Amino acid sequence: AGPDGRALGSAVFDRTSGQWRVDSTANWRNPEGARSTIAGRDHYPVVAVAYEDAQAYARWAGRRLPSETEWEWAARGAAPAPNDRRAEAFDTQGRPLANTWQGFFPLRDEAEDGFAGLAPVGCFEANGNGLYDTIGNVWEWTSSSFDGAMVSDVTRGGAVAARVIKGGSNLCADNFCSRFRSGSRQPGDPGLGMSHLGFRTVADL
């Protein structure tokens, strides 16, 4: 909730208009707003979750969010990130290996990968570590701060450290963002959930 006690909601991408909106009724149960639902979407990634909420869930589960370094190790092991920005999202014939945006963003998604929007987890082959969807589908929170970058703290006022998000999403296109690779990173506002931003957790063994 914001300083006035009202729900802040989440940022929602409208595929019809090609624009973002902050919807006070959007949350993980209603990721596109009050009229949406997660009924029948048990195998889809959870989205519209702010950083602190993802942290709280991880603690409840006896786990934690990965650091950026841990996330990259899980995504590709010890190998360096490929120089070809398309190498992890497309094969050598250009066939999709992950859920990204094919076509001119934000006007037309050709959905050549089989999905316009979110895909259920595991629709594409696992990586070498047996993990699914480390590229595309949804960005993922990490526990790492983004190089000292600060963003406005909408819940408490002042500023708070931006967090690194990884992996790209279904909105990453060749003409926009194109961060569908394990080496890409972006600052995330920890107080803001988004309809293309989720998380995964790790455990200390």
Buried (B, 14 or more C-beta within 10 A) or exposed (E): EEEEEEEBBBBBBBBEEEEBBBBEBBBBEBBBBEEBEBEEEEEBBBBBBBBEBBBEBBEEEEBBBBBBEBBBBBBBEEEEBEEEBBBBBBEEEEEBBBBBBBBEBBEEBEBBBEBBBBBBBEBBEEBEEEEBBBBBBBBBBBBBBBEEBEBEBBBEEEEBBBBBBBBBBBBBBBEEBBBBBBBBBBBBBBBBBBBBBBBBBBEEE
